């Protein structure tokens, strides 16, 4: 793979990188270029962009409503990849990690074709939802052939073997799920447990570790910073802001921009915009 800096390369030492989540198509897909540009300018490190799929068992009502809105616009994986490919050359810093569901999106075209199409669109990484255990090794092999970094996941309460496997296979970043349950459920961060697993996990992983689930505010980010978190993922709280903007007929891009500025409010300004262009694949 290339020697391009990774997903959170511009974070300052000791300060967490920032990834945010959105369903492609919510807000409407024609706003995605503006969203990507805004996130790039606001020094967000990564957009975790989901190809919408119905009835996610890991998501709470906010993200599920968002997926339904996107699916009502008939958003497909091809639409999403085309939109990313069109906007990608202008991005200086922002990385895009695609999230796709195995049954709804990936199983049909197959792992080889799908991973190649994701890489060809310029996505920097791929997170597969609902991947059957039997398909894990073929997926890792297909992603490696496509030169496509992968996002792995584990829970803070996962056993040592599961955490070690997630660390070993992560080449984009490792998503550390802070608690069991569905996204946006408001469960408090178990700071003691996170403190126990973060250090060893970050020492074992060659890719960054990003903590998600229960991360909603700048104060949450500050707490995770105190625990030594390398990076964080903010999901439902941002999706909720999009939902509110759409319901109140306000500009969702402006509303999401305000939200990202609020998240950055507890962290120092990041380095000036002199990052390596984000168009090269690899990590």
Secondary structure, DSSP 8 states (H G I E B T S, - for coil): ------TTTTS-TTS-EEEEEEETTSS-GGGHHHHHHHHHHTT--EEEEE---S--TTB-HHHHHHHHHHHHTT--HHHHHHHHHHHHTT-SS-EEEEEEEIIIIIHHH-HHHHHHHHHHTT-SEEEEES--GGGHHHHHHHHHHTT--BEEEEETTS-HHHHHHHHHH-SSEEEEE-SSS-BTS-----HHHHHHHHHHHHHH-SSEEEEESS--SHHHHHHHHHTT-SEEEE-HHHHHHHHHHHHTT--HHHHHHHHHHHHHTTS-----S----TTS---
